């Protein structure tokens, strides 16, 4: 039995190491390729660069407008993320802590938003945003991001709020706190692990979103990073500046990688806790 468990552990570790190599190697290859010249990319793709080409990043930032695309992405993602977390936390708190007629109906109504892939909603979504005169605007894209992120965030936070102890909430009510004070001063700080988990989850989703901006934003000056990167890839077929494209990929990858590495423990603890009760 001991021998079997040992071989099982070795097999598991081998598979995990192989999977880590498969995932990490392309990212490392992309990073050191961003320091190469175009000739090195095509004639020695696996070799390390002979000299670091820092001007690749300068061309990506200025000529390829990655700096503008990054600013546009932050303008959209930060407000959308804050609105998603605030609205979802309030809705999830009510659904988790208060019993009223229609509670389950509202919960499953929010949950139904997870059943439909975004591709099915593109045409009616385009028509709706067009009727609201919000095509090619950051405000329209922010509202769509929020609506798209709400179902899963509410579903997750509802389960998370159910796991929180009721003693502090009851003590605050006895001391005369209003429902708003109970929520913002007691329950919201206690729910911070779940909020951080959903914040990172939604940040990565919004940061890498491509389909929604593609449909709703056609003005090149308002492109987000995913659109700008696809536009850069299209231009390489006649500009042939592949080294700048790799540099742009590296610039785009770094923020999401830093965020995930920084908050990975909070993500794991928040998801584990939120999954305990639904």
C-alpha positions as CSV (number, residue, x, y, z in Angstrom):
1,X,0.0,0.0,0.0
2,X,2.8,2.4,0.9
3,X,4.5,1.6,-2.4
4,X,1.3,2.3,-4.4
5,X,0.8,5.7,-2.6
6,X,4.4,6.6,-3.3
7,X,4.1,5.8,-7.0
8,X,0.8,7.7,-7.1
9,X,2.5,10.8,-5.6
10,X,5.4,10.6,-8.0
11,X,3.0,10.3,-11.0
12,X,1.0,13.3,-9.7
13,X,4.1,15.4,-9.3
14,X,5.4,14.4,-12.7
15,X,2.1,15.4,-14.4
16,X,2.0,18.7,-12.5
17,X,5.6,19.5,-13.5
18,X,4.9,18.7,-17.1
19,X,1.8,20.8,-17.1
20,X,3.7,23.7,-15.5
21,X,6.4,23.5,-18.2
22,X,3.7,23.5,-20.9
23,X,2.0,26.6,-19.4
24,X,5.1,28.6,-18.4
25,X,7.4,27.9,-21.4
26,X,5.3,29.8,-24.0
27,X,5.2,32.9,-21.7
28,X,9.0,32.8,-21.1
29,X,9.6,32.3,-24.8
30,X,7.3,35.3,-25.6
31,X,9.2,37.5,-23.0
32,X,12.7,36.8,-24.3
33,X,11.5,36.9,-27.9
34,X,10.3,40.5,-27.3
35,X,14.0,41.5,-26.9
36,X,15.0,40.1,-30.3
37,X,15.2,41.6,-33.7
38,X,12.9,40.4,-36.5
39,X,15.7,38.4,-38.1
40,X,16.4,36.6,-34.9
41,X,12.7,35.8,-34.5
42,X,12.6,34.0,-37.8
43,X,16.1,32.5,-38.1
44,X,16.8,31.6,-34.5
45,X,13.4,31.5,-32.7
46,X,14.6,29.3,-29.8
47,X,17.9,31.0,-29.1
48,X,18.3,33.8,-26.5
49,X,18.7,37.3,-28.0
50,X,22.3,38.3,-28.7
51,X,21.5,41.8,-27.6
52,X,18.5,43.2,-25.7
53,X,16.4,45.3,-28.1
54,X,14.7,47.8,-25.7
55,X,13.5,49.9,-28.7
56,X,11.0,47.1,-29.4
57,X,9.1,48.3,-26.3
58,X,9.4,51.9,-27.4
59,X,7.9,51.2,-30.8
60,X,5.1,49.1,-29.2
61,X,4.3,51.9,-26.8
62,X,4.4,54.8,-29.2
63,X,4.0,53.8,-32.8
64,X,1.7,50.9,-32.1
65,X,-0.3,53.0,-29.6
66,X,-0.1,50.4,-26.8
67,X,0.0,53.3,-24.3
68,X,-3.3,54.7,-25.6
69,X,-4.9,51.3,-25.6
70,X,-3.7,50.6,-22.0
71,X,-5.2,53.9,-20.9
72,X,-8.5,53.2,-22.6
73,X,-8.6,49.7,-21.0
74,X,-8.1,51.2,-17.5
75,X,-10.8,53.8,-18.2
76,X,-13.2,51.0,-18.9
77,X,-12.1,48.2,-16.5
78,X,-11.7,50.2,-13.3
79,X,-15.2,51.7,-13.1
80,X,-16.8,48.5,-14.4
81,X,-15.0,46.5,-11.8
82,X,-16.0,48.8,-9.0
83,X,-19.6,48.9,-10.1
84,X,-19.7,45.2,-10.5
85,X,-18.4,44.6,-6.9
86,X,-20.6,47.2,-5.3
87,X,-23.9,46.1,-7.0
88,X,-23.1,42.4,-6.6
89,X,-22.2,42.7,-2.9
90,X,-25.5,44.5,-2.1
91,X,-27.6,42.2,-4.1
92,X,-25.9,39.1,-2.7
93,X,-26.2,40.3,0.9
94,X,-29.9,40.8,0.5
95,X,-30.4,37.4,-1.2
96,X,-28.3,35.6,1.4
97,X,-29.5,37.3,4.6
98,X,-33.1,38.3,4.1
99,X,-36.1,36.0,3.6
100,X,-38.9,37.5,1.5
101,X,-41.4,36.5,-1.2
102,X,-39.5,36.1,-4.5
103,X,-36.0,35.6,-2.9
104,X,-35.3,32.4,-4.7
105,X,-36.9,33.7,-7.9
106,X,-34.6,36.7,-8.0
107,X,-31.6,34.5,-7.2
108,X,-32.4,32.1,-10.1
109,X,-33.2,35.1,-12.3
110,X,-29.6,36.4,-11.8
111,X,-28.3,32.8,-12.2
112,X,-30.0,32.5,-15.6
113,X,-27.7,35.1,-16.9
114,X,-24.9,32.4,-16.7
115,X,-26.8,30.1,-19.0
116,X,-26.5,32.1,-22.2
117,X,-23.1,32.6,-24.0
118,X,-22.3,36.1,-24.9
119,X,-22.4,35.3,-28.7
120,X,-26.2,34.8,-28.5
121,X,-26.7,38.3,-27.1
122,X,-24.4,40.2,-29.5
123,X,-27.1,41.3,-32.0
124,X,-29.7,42.5,-29.5
125,X,-27.0,44.0,-27.4
126,X,-25.7,46.0,-30.3
127,X,-29.3,47.2,-31.1
128,X,-29.9,48.1,-27.4
129,X,-26.6,50.1,-27.1
130,X,-27.3,51.8,-30.4
131,X,-30.7,52.9,-29.2
132,X,-29.2,54.3,-26.1
133,X,-26.7,56.3,-28.2
134,X,-23.8,54.6,-26.5
135,X,-22.0,53.0,-29.4
136,X,-18.3,53.9,-29.5
137,X,-18.4,55.2,-26.0
138,X,-16.6,54.1,-22.8
139,X,-19.9,54.5,-20.8
140,X,-21.7,52.0,-23.0
141,X,-18.8,49.5,-22.8
142,X,-18.7,49.9,-19.0
143,X,-22.4,49.2,-18.6
144,X,-22.1,46.1,-20.8
145,X,-19.1,44.8,-18.8
146,X,-21.1,45.3,-15.6
147,X,-24.2,43.5,-16.9
148,X,-22.0,40.6,-18.2
149,X,-20.2,40.2,-14.9
150,X,-23.1,40.4,-12.5
151,X,-24.6,36.9,-12.7
152,X,-21.6,34.9,-11.6
153,X,-20.4,37.5,-9.1
154,X,-23.8,37.6,-7.4
155,X,-24.0,33.8,-7.4
156,X,-20.6,33.5,-5.8
157,X,-21.0,36.3,-3.2
158,X,-24.4,35.0,-2.2
159,X,-22.8,31.7,-1.1
160,X,-20.0,33.6,0.5
161,X,-22.3,35.8,2.6
162,X,-24.2,32.7,3.8
163,X,-20.9,31.4,5.3
164,X,-20.3,34.5,7.4
165,X,-21.3,34.4,11.1
166,X,-24.4,36.2,12.2
167,X,-23.3,37.2,15.7
168,X,-21.6,40.5,14.7
169,X,-24.5,41.4,12.5
170,X,-27.0,40.8,15.3
171,X,-24.8,42.7,17.8
172,X,-24.7,45.7,15.4
173,X,-28.5,45.7,15.0
174,X,-29.0,45.5,18.8
175,X,-26.6,48.5,19.2
176,X,-28.8,50.5,16.9
177,X,-27.0,50.3,13.6
178,X,-29.1,50.8,10.5
179,X,-29.2,48.2,7.7
180,X,-26.8,50.3,5.6
181,X,-24.4,50.6,8.5
182,X,-24.5,46.9,9.2
183,X,-23.7,46.2,5.5
184,X,-21.0,48.7,4.9
185,X,-19.3,48.7,8.3
186,X,-19.7,45.0,9.4
187,X,-20.6,42.6,6.6
188,X,-18.6,44.2,3.8
189,X,-15.2,44.1,5.6
190,X,-15.9,40.5,6.6
191,X,-16.6,39.6,3.0
192,X,-13.3,41.1,1.7
193,X,-11.8,37.7,0.8
194,X,-14.7,37.0,-1.5
195,X,-14.7,40.5,-2.9
196,X,-10.9,40.2,-3.7
197,X,-11.5,36.8,-5.4
198,X,-14.3,38.2,-7.5
199,X,-12.3,41.4,-8.1
200,X,-9.4,39.5,-9.6
201,X,-11.6,37.1,-11.5
202,X,-13.6,39.9,-13.1
203,X,-10.4,42.0,-13.7
204,X,-8.8,39.2,-15.7
205,X,-12.0,38.7,-17.6
206,X,-12.5,42.3,-18.4
207,X,-8.8,42.9,-19.2
208,X,-8.8,40.1,-21.8
209,X,-12.3,40.7,-23.2
210,X,-12.3,40.9,-26.9
211,X,-15.8,40.1,-28.3
212,X,-17.7,42.8,-26.6
213,X,-15.4,45.7,-27.5
214,X,-15.1,44.4,-31.0
215,X,-18.9,44.7,-31.4
216,X,-19.4,48.0,-29.5
217,X,-16.2,50.0,-30.3
218,X,-15.2,50.7,-33.9
219,X,-13.3,54.0,-33.3
220,X,-9.6,53.2,-33.4
221,X,-8.9,55.9,-30.8
222,X,-11.0,54.1,-28.3
223,X,-9.7,50.6,-28.8
224,X,-8.9,48.6,-25.7
225,X,-5.8,46.4,-25.4
226,X,-7.4,43.2,-26.9
227,X,-8.6,45.1,-29.9
228,X,-5.3,47.0,-30.3
229,X,-3.4,43.7,-30.2
230,X,-5.6,42.2,-32.9
231,X,-5.2,45.3,-35.0
232,X,-1.4,45.1,-34.5
233,X,-1.4,41.5,-35.6
234,X,-3.4,42.4,-38.8
235,X,-0.9,45.1,-39.6
236,X,2.1,42.8,-39.3
237,X,1.2,41.2,-42.6
238,X,2.4,44.3,-44.4
239,X,4.5,46.1,-41.8
240,X,6.5,43.1,-40.6
241,X,7.4,44.5,-37.2
242,X,7.0,41.2,-35.3
243,X,9.4,42.2,-32.5
244,X,7.2,45.1,-31.5
245,X,4.2,42.8,-31.5
246,X,6.0,40.5,-29.0
247,X,6.9,43.5,-26.9
248,X,3.3,44.6,-26.9
249,X,2.2,41.1,-25.8
250,X,4.7,41.3,-22.9
251,X,3.4,44.7,-21.9
252,X,-0.2,43.5,-21.9
253,X,0.6,40.3,-20.0
254,X,2.5,41.9,-17.1
255,X,-0.3,43.7,-15.3
256,X,-2.6,40.7,-15.1
257,X,0.3,38.4,-14.1
258,X,1.4,40.8,-11.3
259,X,-2.2,41.0,-10.0
260,X,-2.7,37.3,-9.9
261,X,0.7,36.6,-8.3
262,X,0.1,39.3,-5.7
263,X,-3.4,38.1,-4.7
264,X,-3.2,34.3,-5.4
265,X,-3.7,33.3,-1.7
266,X,-6.7,35.6,-1.4
267,X,-8.2,34.1,-4.6
268,X,-7.7,30.5,-3.4
269,X,-9.1,31.2,0.1
270,X,-12.0,33.2,-1.2
271,X,-13.1,30.7,-3.8
272,X,-12.8,27.8,-1.3
273,X,-14.9,29.6,1.3
274,X,-17.5,30.8,-1.2
275,X,-17.9,27.3,-2.6
276,X,-18.9,25.9,0.8
277,X,-22.5,27.1,0.7
278,X,-24.8,28.2,-2.2
